[in-house]
């Protein structure tokens, strides 16, 4: 064989890809990146504009609630705000120009979010005292029922059942907890009763969606309307007429964990809480472990992705779905109890105010993962608490816009993230045994 033939027949040696080489980007992914990147750049520019407009010298942050003399930290408001604004803009531009691998893109979004919030707080607190400890405490309070509701949604949807009825489960849980706590004086009985009513609502969802194959979205909306109607009727007929005996539950007392509760700043916020908040911590850990480290969790995920294949290997699809939905009812019922015995101290009609639907948004933002859902719920809790804090320090933003801010933040976050998440493949699809 001639030398020229050898050269022609020998395939070219591939060029080794360097560690900095980025994979070829699909057109759809590129379109999405530019859309999300444009939104990031807009927020970065807003943060930078706020930084430039910051006036008032120092921004002072209160680190411990109720102690204004010894727990204040002051920073130069405008220089720090400009630095944070520039950092956020750098992260947004890096995302748009695709200067980092896709798997690290979420970190750029996180950097932008922290930078934007930091610059905004510097602008809002310039020349004032911002109660930072109250901000984080309120974040946890608002996020607790959302976390429990989002975990309920994770269990249901991982098993293939859409749970639009979280709002209804919140309502019946809140109502039952208020009545039981008022009549028995027992917080434990109130929590158990709230969990039971959450399961009862979940059983309606399970029976009609799994056995009778009712459209799960429509069914969820109907259950929410049913819960709103029945709790509103019972409130008008009984609680309002005898509120002293039926609607005066004692709010759960905080229980400080030794040593952990003494950690500076975060100790009082995280480890000087009510039993219900501690149950929320445990629920996140347990749901995460059960879903991804146990046989039952594997079966739940299997029937949510491919129920026919699961049935083929002997998994009882409907039984697994029933169990997942009912356990989710326990979590949602406890989430509803937080509104009365964990925070407000009484029940009012429709007092959950759409938080069940926000829990669904947290579920989507968290990519149907317990940890992600928790982070998304904390994000909404932070936005909700922030609007009330800004009203207290009299920020020059209209009150109506501040009230809209948490919901706008949730819509923007979901719009930015929903394009790259995928629900379980069989989510919302009834299974009929052949």
Residue pairs with C-beta under 8 A, 6 or more apart in sequence:
22 98
22 101
22 102
23 101
23 102
25 33
25 98
29 102
32 419
32 420
33 95
33 96
33 98
33 105
34 96
35 419
36 95
36 416
36 419
37 92
37 95
37 96
38 96
39 412
39 415
39 416
40 91
40 92
40 95
40 96
40 108
40 109
40 112
40 416
41 89
41 92
41 93
41 96
43 88
43 92
43 112
43 116
44 85
44 88
44 89
44 91
44 92
44 93
44 112
44 115
44 116
45 89
46 116
47 84
47 85
47 88
47 89
47 115
47 116
47 119
47 120
48 82
48 85
48 86
48 88
48 89
48 119
49 85
50 81
50 85
50 119
50 120
50 123
51 78
51 81
51 82
51 84
51 85
51 119
51 122
51 123
52 78
52 82
52 85
53 123
54 77
54 78
54 81
54 82
54 122
54 123
54 126
55 77
55 78
55 126
55 127
56 77
56 126
56 127
56 128
57 76
57 77
57 126
57 127
58 74
58 75
58 76
58 77
58 126
58 127
59 74
59 75
59 76
59 77
59 80
59 121
59 122
59 125
59 126
59 127
59 128
59 130
60 72
60 73
60 74
60 125
60 128
60 129
60 130
61 72
61 73
61 74
61 75
61 125
61 129
61 130
61 131
61 132
62 68
62 71
62 72
62 129
62 130
62 131
62 132
62 133
62 134
63 71
63 72
63 73
63 132
63 133
63 265
64 71
64 133
64 265
64 268
65 131
65 133
65 134
65 137
65 268
68 129
71 133
72 129
75 122
77 122
77 123
77 125
77 126
77 127
78 122
78 126
80 118
80 122
81 118
81 119
81 122
81 123
82 119
84 114
84 115
84 116
84 118
84 119
84 122
85 115
85 116
85 119
87 111
87 115
88 111
88 112
88 115
88 116
88 119
91 108
91 109
91 111
91 112
91 115
92 108
92 112
94 100
94 108
95 105
95 108
95 109
95 112
100 107
100 108
109 416
117 382
121 130
124 130
124 390
124 393
124 395
125 393
128 393
129 393
130 389
130 393
131 389
131 392
133 265
133 268
133 269
134 385
134 389
135 382
135 385
135 386
135 389
136 266
136 269
137 268
137 269
138 381
138 384
138 385
138 388
138 389
139 378
139 381
139 382
139 384
139 385
140 269
140 270
140 273
140 277
140 378
140 381
141 343
141 381
141 385
142 380
142 381
142 384
142 385
143 374
143 377
143 378
143 380
143 381
143 382
144 276
144 277
144 280
144 335
144 338
144 342
144 381
145 170
145 335
145 336
145 338
145 339
145 342
145 352
145 355
145 359
146 335
146 355
146 358
146 359
146 362
146 377
146 380
146 381
147 280
147 283
147 284
147 335
147 362
147 373
147 374
147 377
147 378
148 280
148 283
148 331
148 332
148 334
148 335
148 338
148 359
149 166
149 169
149 170
149 331
149 332
149 335
149 355
149 356
149 359
149 360
149 362
149 377
150 359
150 360
150 362
150 363
150 366
150 373
150 374
150 376
150 377
151 283
151 284
151 287
151 328
151 331
151 370
151 373
151 374
152 163
152 166
152 169
152 328
152 329
152 331
152 332
152 335
152 359
153 163
153 166
153 328
153 359
153 360
153 363
153 373
154 287
154 291
154 328
154 363
154 366
154 368
154 369
154 370
154 373
155 287
155 291
155 300
155 324
155 325
155 327
155 328
155 331
156 162
156 163
156 205
156 324
156 325
156 328
157 163
157 304
157 363
157 368
157 423
157 424
157 427
158 291
158 300
158 301
158 304
158 324
158 368
158 424
159 300
159 303
159 304
159 320
159 321
159 324
159 325
160 303
160 304
160 307
160 321
160 424
160 426
160 427
160 428
160 429
160 431
161 205
161 206
161 209
161 210
161 216
161 321
161 324
161 325
161 427
161 428
162 216
162 217
162 220
162 427
162 428
163 205
163 216
163 220
163 325
163 328
163 332
163 360
164 216
164 217
164 219
164 220
164 221
164 223
164 224
164 360
165 201
165 202
165 204
165 205
165 219
165 220
165 223
165 224
165 227
165 356
166 332
166 335
166 356
166 357
166 359
166 360
167 224
167 227
167 352
167 354
167 355
167 356
167 357
168 201
168 220
168 223
168 224
168 225
168 226
168 227
168 228
168 356
169 197
169 198
169 201
169 202
169 227
169 329
169 332
169 333
169 335
169 336
169 356
170 332
170 335
170 336
170 339
170 352
170 355
170 356
171 224
171 227
171 228
171 231
171 336
171 350
171 351
171 352
172 197
172 198
172 200
172 201
172 227
172 230
172 231
172 333
172 336
173 194
173 195
173 197
173 198
173 332
173 333
173 334
173 335
173 336
173 337
174 194
174 231
174 336
174 337
174 338
174 339
174 340
174 347
174 351
174 352
175 197
175 231
175 234
175 235
175 336
175 340
175 347
176 190
176 193
176 194
176 196
176 197
176 333
176 336
176 337
177 190
177 191
177 193
177 194
177 249
177 336
177 337
177 340
177 341
178 190
178 239
178 246
178 247
178 249
178 340
178 341
178 346
178 347
179 193
179 239
179 246
179 247
179 347
180 186
180 189
180 190
180 193
180 194
180 249
181 187
181 189
181 190
181 249
181 250
181 340
181 341
182 245
182 246
182 247
182 248
182 249
183 245
183 246
184 190
185 250
187 250
187 252
187 275
187 341
190 249
190 337
190 340
190 341
191 275
191 276
191 279
191 334
191 337
191 341
194 333
194 334
194 336
194 337
195 329
195 330
195 333
195 334
195 337
196 333
197 333
198 329
198 330
198 331
198 332
198 333
198 334
198 335
198 336
199 326
199 329
199 330
199 333
200 329
201 223
201 227
201 329
201 332
201 333
202 325
202 326
202 328
202 329
202 332
203 325
203 326
203 329
204 223
205 216
205 219
205 220
205 223
205 325
205 329
206 321
206 322
206 325
206 326
208 214
208 219
209 216
209 219
209 325
209 430
210 318
210 321
210 322
210 325
210 430
210 431
211 318
213 430
213 432
216 428
216 430
217 428
224 356
228 349
228 350
231 347
231 349
232 349
232 350
235 247
235 347
235 348
235 349
236 349
238 246
239 246
239 247
239 347
240 247
243 346
247 346
247 347
248 345
248 346
249 340
249 341
249 345
249 346
250 341
250 345
251 341
251 342
251 343
251 344
251 345
252 274
252 275
252 276
252 341
252 342
253 274
254 272
254 273
254 274
255 272
255 273
255 274
255 275
255 278
256 271
256 272
257 271
257 272
260 267
260 270
260 271
261 267
261 268
261 271
261 272
263 271
274 342
276 334
276 337
276 338
276 341
276 342
277 342
279 334
283 331
283 334
284 370
284 371
284 374
287 331
287 370
288 369
288 370
288 371
289 297
290 296
290 297
291 297
291 300
291 301
291 370
296 320
296 323
299 310
299 315
299 320
300 320
300 324
301 424
302 309
302 310
302 315
303 310
303 315
303 317
303 320
303 321
303 426
303 431
304 424
304 425
304 426
304 427
305 424
305 425
305 426
306 425
306 426
307 317
307 426
307 429
307 431
308 431
310 317
310 320
311 317
311 431
311 433
317 431
317 433
318 431
318 433
321 431
332 356
335 359
336 352
339 347
339 351
339 352
340 346
340 347
340 351
344 351
358 380
358 407
358 410
359 377
361 376
361 380
361 410
361 413
361 414
362 373
362 376
362 377
362 379
362 380
363 373
363 376
364 414
364 417
364 418
364 421
364 423
365 372
365 373
365 376
365 379
365 410
365 413
365 414
365 417
365 418
366 372
366 373
366 374
366 375
366 376
366 377
367 417
367 421
368 421
368 423
368 424
376 413
379 409
379 410
379 413
380 406
380 409
380 410
383 405
383 406
383 409
383 410
384 406
386 405
386 406
387 402
387 403
387 405
387 406
390 397
390 402
391 399
391 402
395 402
